[in-house]
Amino acid sequence: MQAEGDMNKFWQIFNERLNIAKDALVYRVNRCKQATPANAPILYMYGAFGQRLGSDETVDTLFKNKRATVSLGYIGLYETAAAFYGNSWENNEKAKEFTLAIVKELKNSYGSMGR
């Protein structure tokens, strides 16, 4: 692992990567907004998405009011704890707190993104 067992270095790398992930998700949302109903007529013009749009309308209206999500997974959480606390960390309270801190930081960081 790049942090080499250094918890401060881990959080620094974590925050740097979190900012990259945020930028990527914002890019993805903005890219999706560029779609036109003609790009996917069954989805946008013929009602598969739940609403019918005209060919000149913007698909952005379909994604407002919490009708779409942007998500970030936390795959590798187990392995991260193992890198700091060893392979049998499951009963280690500090390791558990560490993994929960990671998940909470992800939640806090992304909680306001969709608003």
C-alpha positions in Angstrom: 0.0 0.0 0.0 1.3 3.5 -0.8 0.8 4.7 2.8 3.5 2.2 3.9 1.7 1.8 7.3 1.7 5.6 8.0 -1.8 6.6 9.0 -1.3 10.3 8.3 0.0 9.5 4.8 -3.0 7.2 4.3 -5.5 10.0 5.1 -3.5 12.4 2.8 -3.7 10.0 -0.1 -7.3 9.2 0.7 -8.3 12.8 0.5 -6.3 13.4 -2.7 -8.1 10.4 -4.3 -11.4 11.4 -3.0 -11.0 14.8 -4.8 -10.1 13.0 -8.0 -13.2 10.8 -7.6 -15.4 13.8 -7.0 -14.1 15.5 -10.2 -14.7 12.3 -12.1 -18.3 12.0 -10.9 -19.1 15.6 -11.7 -17.6 15.0 -15.1 -19.9 12.0 -15.6 -23.0 13.9 -14.5 -22.2 16.7 -16.9 -21.5 14.3 -19.7 -24.8 12.6 -19.2 -26.6 15.9 -19.3 -25.2 16.3 -22.9 -27.3 13.4 -24.1 -30.3 14.2 -26.3 -33.5 12.2 -26.5 -32.5 11.2 -30.0 -29.4 9.4 -28.6 -31.6 6.8 -26.9 -35.2 7.3 -28.2 -36.6 4.2 -26.5 -35.4 5.4 -23.2 -36.2 9.1 -23.5 -38.8 9.5 -26.2 -40.9 6.4 -25.9 -41.2 6.3 -22.1 -38.8 3.6 -20.9 -37.4 6.1 -18.4 -40.9 6.9 -17.1 -41.5 10.1 -19.0 -41.6 11.0 -22.7 -39.5 13.8 -24.0 -39.6 15.5 -27.4 -36.6 15.4 -29.6 -35.7 19.0 -28.8 -36.0 18.6 -25.0 -33.1 18.2 -22.5 -32.7 14.9 -20.6 -31.4 16.9 -17.7 -35.0 17.4 -16.5 -35.3 13.6 -16.0 -32.4 13.5 -13.5 -33.6 16.2 -11.1 -35.4 15.9 -7.8 -33.5 12.8 -6.7 -34.4 10.7 -9.8 -30.8 9.7 -10.3 -27.8 8.9 -8.0 -24.1 9.4 -8.1 -22.3 6.8 -6.1 -18.8 5.8 -4.9 -18.1 2.3 -3.7 -15.8 1.3 -0.9 -14.3 -1.9 -2.3 -10.9 -2.6 -0.7 -12.0 -1.6 2.8 -11.2 -5.0 4.2 -7.8 -5.0 2.6 -7.0 -1.5 3.8 -7.7 -2.6 7.4 -5.5 -5.7 6.8 -2.7 -3.5 5.6 -2.7 -1.5 8.9 -3.8 -4.1 11.4 -2.9 -7.5 9.9 -4.9 -10.2 8.2 -7.0 -11.1 11.3 -8.2 -7.7 12.2 -11.9 -8.4 12.4 -12.0 -8.6 16.3 -9.7 -5.6 16.7 -11.7 -2.6 17.9 -9.2 0.0 16.6 -9.3 -1.6 13.1 -13.1 -1.6 13.2 -13.1 2.1 14.2 -10.7 2.8 11.3 -12.9 1.1 8.7 -15.9 3.0 10.1 -14.0 6.3 9.9 -13.3 5.6 6.2 -17.0 4.9 5.5 -18.1 8.0 7.5 -15.6 10.2 5.7 -17.0 8.9 2.3 -20.5 9.6 3.5 -19.7 13.1 4.8 -17.8 14.0 1.7 -20.5 12.9 -0.8 -23.5 13.6 1.3 -24.1 17.0 -0.1 -22.9 16.3 -3.6 -26.4 15.8 -5.1 -27.9 18.9 -3.7 
